[in-house]
Amino acid sequence: MPAQPSHNPPPPGPETLRTNALRTSDLRADARENRDRILRAAREAYALHGIDVPISAIARRAGVGVATLYRRFPTRASLITEAFAEQLAECAGVLDEALEDPDPWRAFCSVFTKVCAMQAADRGFTHAFLARFPDESSYAGERDRAEEGLALLVRRAKESGALRPDFDVSDVVLALLANNGVANGAQAESSAASRRLVGYLLESFRARPDIEQLPPPARLGLDRLGGPG
């Protein structure tokens, strides 16, 4: 009796396997390229206009469809947090370095100056850095750690006698709101205007024997600076 022909397809040969692997590799490369383009477009848009830029505008800037963007970043928060992940890590590093500084006043001034400079350079930075994104656990954890570090810097500077005793951690938010307005209003001169304001503010933060008591603090939280969440 003759053997019945098999209905199963023959196993793919080496050439077919190589071709399939190349196709998969190309797809992965395209996906990576799309993701990188989206993140570049998002960073550029946020730097110019803040984090309220519509998703559709970012997709157009990246040269991809909105559906492609959402495949890579299913929520607006996931796009924002990924776009600013590098800056968040930089801020965390600035805080960690400052907390190791034995001079509390110098540490406080260093962090305040650097954060204000980053804020002046990127309109979206402060909102993204200080906003709460509950569903982005790693980002939220870094943000909470930064908040705790900032509060510790303030406490150390006050205990050293260098920072005025009525300074409140919410005054940092007040100062950042002021710096944000100056940086946005000055446009081309934003960096110079921000540096000038920071100089004035740091002088006003110093403890002095003849210091006058300020009105009560506004109790602004760090998330007062905006952003979703």
N, C-alpha and C positions, 0 to 999 in steps of 0.2 A: 504494500500500500504506500503510495507516495506521500512524503511528508507534507503536511498542510502548511501553507505559507503563514508566517507570523503577521499578526495585525499590529504589533508594537513597532514603532519607528526605530530605526537603528540608532545606537548611541552616537552622539555628536563626535566628530573627529577632532583632532588637534586644531585644525585650521578654523573650524566653526567655534570652538571654545575661545580661541584667540580673538576672533572677530567679536564675539559677544562680550568678552572682557573689555575690549577697546571701546565698544559702544557704551558699556556701563561707566567706564572711566570718563568718557566724553560727557555723559550726562552729569556725573558728579562734578566735573570741572565747570560745566555750564551753571550748575546750581551754586557752586562756590562763587563763581564770577557774578552771578545775579545778586547773591547775598552781599558781597563786597560792594557792588555798585549801589545797592539800596542803603547800606550803612554810610557810605561816603555822601550820598545825596541827603540822607537824614541829618548827618552832622553839619553839612553846609547850610541846609535850610534852618536848622535849629539855631546855628550861630548867627544867622542874619535876622531871623524873625521870632525866635523863641520856640517853645515846644508845642505851641498851639497850631502849628502848620498842619493843614489837612493831609491825611494819608494819600489822597489822590494827587496832591501836588508833589509829594515826595516820590511817588511812583513815576510821575511824568519826568521829574528831574533825573531819576535813575534810568529812564528808558525802558521800564517794564510795566506790565499791566498790574492793576490793583490786586487781581487774584493771585498773581505771582508773588507780590509783596506779602499778602496774607498767608501764603503757603510757607514762607520763610519766617514770618513774624505774625502769629495768629492774633495778637492783641496790640493795641497802640502802646501799652505799657512795656511790652516785651521789646518793641522797637526802640523806644526811648532809653530803656535801661541798658540795652546792648550798645546803643550808639554812644552812651556816656560811660560805659564800663571802665574804659582806660582812664578817663579823668577822675572817676570815683576812686580808682586804685591809687592814682597820683595824690589825691587829697588825703586818703588814708595814710599814705606814706609820709606826707608832710606833717600830719598830726602825730604819727608815731615818732618821727624824728624830733619834733618839738617837745614831746613828753619826755624824751631822754636828755633834753637840754637842762643843765643844772641851774640856769638863769631863767626863772619863771617869766619875768617881764620880756626878755628877749624872745623867749619861746612864743609868748602870746602875740607880740608884734610881728614875728615871722609868719605865723599862721594867718593872722588877719591881713597882712600885706599880700601874701601869695593868693589867698582866696579872693580878695578884691581884684587882683590883677587878672585872675582867671575869669572872674565875672565880667570884667570890662572887655575881655577878648572874645567872649562867647555869650551871646544873649540868652541862650538856652541853658547854660551851665547851672546857674543858681537854682532855677526851678527844678531841673532834673536831679540835682544833687540833694536838694533839701525836701523834695516832695516825697510822699509815702506811696509805695507800690506794694500793697499787702500780698499780692499774688506772686511777686518776684522775690522769693525768699532770700536768695544770696545777696541781691542788691539791697533789700530791706535790712539785712543783717549788717552789711557794711555801713549803711546810712545810720543805723542806730549806734554802731560803734563810733562813728564820727561824732555824733551828737554827744555821746558820753565823754569822748576825748576833749571836745570843745568845752564842756562844762568843767572838766577837771583842769584844763588850762586856765580858765577864768578863776577858779577857786585857788589854784596855786599862786597866781599873780596877785590876787587880793591878800592872801595870807602872807606873802612876802612884803607887803606894804607898798608895792610899786603901782598897783592898780587901785584907783579910787574905791573907797569902801562901799559906796552906794551903787557901784556898777552891778548890773544884773545880766545874766546870760542872755535874756531877751534883748538887751541893748545891742548884741551882735546882729540880731535880725534887723533891728531898727537901722543900724549902720549899713547893712547890706541893702536894705530897701533904698536908702539914700544914695548909696553908690550905684545901684542899678539905675536909678533915675538920672544921675549925672552922666553915667557912661552912655546910656541910650540917647540922652539929649545932646551930648557933645559930638556924637557921630565920629567924624574924622579925628577929633581931638580927644576921643574917649579915654585912651590910656593916660594921657597927660592930665586930664581933668580928674580921673580916678586917683592917680598918685597924689595930686594936690589935696583932694578931699581926705584921703587916708592919712596924710601928714597932719592935717588939722585935727582929725578925729583922734589919732593916737596922742596928740598933745593934750586934748581935752580929757582923755582917759587916765592920764597920769595922776597919781595921788600927790597932793600938795598941802602944806600946812594951812593955807588960807582958803581951802576949797569950800565952796558953797553947796549946800544940799540941793539935789535936783528934785523935781516933781516925781511922784511914784512911777515905777516902770509900767509900760503898757502891757506887759505879760504876753508878748507875742511869741507864739511857738515857731519852731523852725519851718513848719509846713505853712506858715502864713505867707511865705514867699511864692506860693502858687504851685500849680501842677496838679495832675489827677491823683486820686487816691485819698 
